[in-house]
């Protein structure tokens, strides 16, 4: 059923985090309804808006990392490609920043 995708541990962890965030946001919204607020994003957003923007940003960051990870070997003189866990941690930090300050 899932043969169409390369399910590695980082990919599974990434999607598991998304599912957990969606469940957590649902419970949070039921307990405390959101209000519009203005952060560093150029629009007034709700928690759900910031989560959506953050998830898109995290996904694009991961795609960009995968696109340039092979070239990083030459750029930085590495022996092998950098770990995908680096982009996972950075993308989750970006998501947290957008959720908190966006």
Sine and cosine of phi, psi and omega as CSV:
sin_phi,cos_phi,sin_psi,cos_psi,sin_omega,cos_omega
0.00,0.00,-0.66,0.76,-0.03,-1.00
-0.97,-0.23,0.39,0.92,-0.04,-1.00
-0.94,0.33,-0.28,0.96,-0.06,-1.00
-0.96,0.29,-0.21,0.98,-0.07,-1.00
-0.80,-0.59,0.53,-0.85,0.04,-1.00
-0.99,0.16,1.00,-0.05,-0.05,-1.00
-0.99,0.11,1.00,-0.10,0.11,-0.99
-0.99,-0.17,0.15,-0.99,0.01,-1.00
-0.86,0.50,-0.71,0.70,0.02,-1.00
-0.88,0.48,-0.62,0.78,0.02,-1.00
-0.91,0.43,-0.70,0.71,0.01,-1.00
-0.89,0.45,-0.65,0.76,0.03,-1.00
-0.91,0.42,-0.68,0.74,-0.01,-1.00
-0.86,0.50,-0.76,0.65,-0.01,-1.00
-0.94,0.35,-0.54,0.84,0.08,-1.00
-0.90,0.44,-0.64,0.77,0.05,-1.00
-0.89,0.45,-0.63,0.78,0.03,-1.00
-0.89,0.45,-0.70,0.71,0.01,-1.00
-0.89,0.46,-0.69,0.72,0.02,-1.00
-0.90,0.44,-0.62,0.78,0.03,-1.00
-0.91,0.41,-0.66,0.75,0.03,-1.00
-0.89,0.46,-0.67,0.74,0.03,-1.00
-0.91,0.42,-0.69,0.72,0.02,-1.00
-0.89,0.45,-0.66,0.75,0.03,-1.00
-0.91,0.42,-0.58,0.81,0.03,-1.00
-0.90,0.45,-0.73,0.68,0.01,-1.00
-0.90,0.44,-0.69,0.72,0.00,-1.00
-0.87,0.49,-0.68,0.74,0.00,-1.00
-0.91,0.41,-0.61,0.79,0.02,-1.00
-0.93,0.37,-0.60,0.80,-0.02,-1.00
-0.99,0.17,-0.56,0.83,-0.06,-1.00
-0.59,-0.81,1.00,-0.09,-0.01,-1.00
-0.85,0.53,0.57,-0.82,-0.09,-1.00
-0.99,0.10,0.35,-0.94,0.09,-1.00
-0.78,-0.63,0.41,-0.91,0.07,-1.00
-0.93,0.38,0.63,-0.78,0.12,-0.99
-0.53,-0.85,0.35,-0.94,-0.04,-1.00
-0.93,-0.37,0.84,-0.54,0.08,-1.00
-0.89,-0.46,-0.63,-0.78,0.00,-1.00
-0.98,0.20,-0.24,0.97,0.08,-1.00
-0.93,0.36,0.51,-0.86,-0.10,-1.00
-0.97,0.24,0.13,0.99,0.00,-1.00
-0.72,-0.70,0.37,-0.93,0.12,-0.99
-0.97,0.23,0.73,-0.68,-0.10,-1.00
-0.74,-0.67,0.36,-0.93,0.17,-0.99
-0.99,-0.16,0.08,-1.00,0.06,-1.00
-0.85,0.52,-0.68,0.74,0.00,-1.00
-0.89,0.45,-0.65,0.76,0.06,-1.00
-0.88,0.48,-0.71,0.70,-0.02,-1.00
-0.91,0.41,-0.59,0.81,0.04,-1.00
-0.91,0.41,-0.69,0.72,0.01,-1.00
-0.88,0.47,-0.74,0.67,0.02,-1.00
-0.89,0.46,-0.65,0.76,0.02,-1.00
-0.91,0.41,-0.65,0.76,0.03,-1.00
-0.91,0.40,-0.66,0.75,0.07,-1.00
-0.89,0.46,-0.69,0.72,0.02,-1.00
-0.88,0.47,-0.68,0.74,0.02,-1.00
-0.90,0.44,-0.67,0.74,0.00,-1.00
-0.90,0.43,-0.70,0.71,0.01,-1.00
-0.91,0.41,-0.60,0.80,0.05,-1.00
-0.90,0.45,-0.69,0.72,0.04,-1.00
-0.89,0.45,-0.68,0.74,0.03,-1.00
-0.89,0.46,-0.67,0.75,0.03,-1.00
-0.90,0.44,-0.64,0.77,0.02,-1.00
-0.90,0.45,-0.70,0.71,0.02,-1.00
-0.89,0.45,-0.61,0.79,-0.02,-1.00
-0.91,0.42,-0.59,0.81,-0.07,-1.00
-0.97,-0.25,-0.05,1.00,-0.08,-1.00
-0.89,0.45,-0.57,0.82,0.03,-1.00
-0.93,0.36,-0.58,0.82,0.01,-1.00
-0.96,0.28,-0.37,0.93,0.01,-1.00
-0.90,0.43,-0.42,0.91,0.04,-1.00
-0.86,0.51,-0.73,0.69,0.01,-1.00
-0.96,0.28,-0.69,0.72,-0.06,-1.00
-0.86,0.51,-0.71,0.71,-0.11,-0.99
-0.95,-0.31,0.07,1.00,0.02,-1.00
0.91,0.42,0.61,0.79,-0.02,-1.00
-0.99,0.14,0.37,-0.93,0.04,-1.00
-0.99,0.11,-0.48,0.88,0.01,-1.00
-0.54,-0.84,0.17,-0.99,0.01,-1.00
-0.88,0.48,0.58,-0.81,0.06,-1.00
-0.91,0.41,0.44,-0.90,-0.04,-1.00
-0.92,0.40,0.63,-0.78,0.05,-1.00
-0.92,0.40,-0.32,0.95,0.04,-1.00
-0.89,0.46,-0.46,0.89,0.04,-1.00
-0.88,0.47,-0.75,0.66,-0.01,-1.00
-0.93,0.37,-0.51,0.86,0.05,-1.00
-0.90,0.44,-0.74,0.67,-0.01,-1.00
-0.90,0.44,-0.70,0.72,-0.01,-1.00
-0.91,0.42,-0.65,0.76,-0.01,-1.00
-0.93,0.37,-0.59,0.81,0.06,-1.00
-0.94,0.35,-0.55,0.83,0.08,-1.00
-0.92,0.40,-0.65,0.76,0.06,-1.00
-0.89,0.45,-0.69,0.72,0.04,-1.00
-0.87,0.49,-0.71,0.71,0.02,-1.00
-0.89,0.46,-0.64,0.77,0.03,-1.00
-0.89,0.46,-0.71,0.70,0.00,-1.00
-0.91,0.42,-0.64,0.77,0.02,-1.00
-0.91,0.42,-0.64,0.77,-0.07,-1.00
-0.99,0.17,-0.75,0.67,-0.16,-0.99
-0.95,-0.30,-0.22,0.98,-0.08,-1.00
-0.93,0.36,0.00,0.00,0.00,0.00
